[in-house]
Amino acid sequence: MAQGKANTEMDEIYQEFKELVNMTPGQIENHLATEESKKVGFKEEEGGESVGHQSGRKIIHIKQKKKADLTDDDYAHMRKVTGYIKRHSAQKPSGDISDTPWRYSLMNWGHDPEKK
């Protein structure tokens, strides 16, 4: 019984991650290499890598795996990613968002708000 519940929950996390993370591993990798990507986000230490930047690297790794090969840690990160994307998306600034720290931060987490 508990296994079935866990599988359902994991399926929901997986589905939500697939819907919200709308960038390919290559697109995320290209974005992470930009200055815009490196400038945004919370850094635990001065001059260090931001949490979102670290997350982007994990997302690339997760997206390159088969669903059957995902670990509990992967699912925990996927849940963290979808939570961040939903919270941050709700803070959308007004006006043109194309060249904003808000958009670059979301892209570090694998979500481009300009992508349909």
Secondary structure, DSSP 8 states (H G I E B T S, - for coil): -HHHHHHHHHHHHHHHHHHH--S-HHHHHHHHTSHHHHHSS-BSSTTS-BHHHHHHHHHHHHHTS-GGG--HHHHHHHHHHHHHHHHHHTT--SS--TT-HHHHHHHHTT--TT--
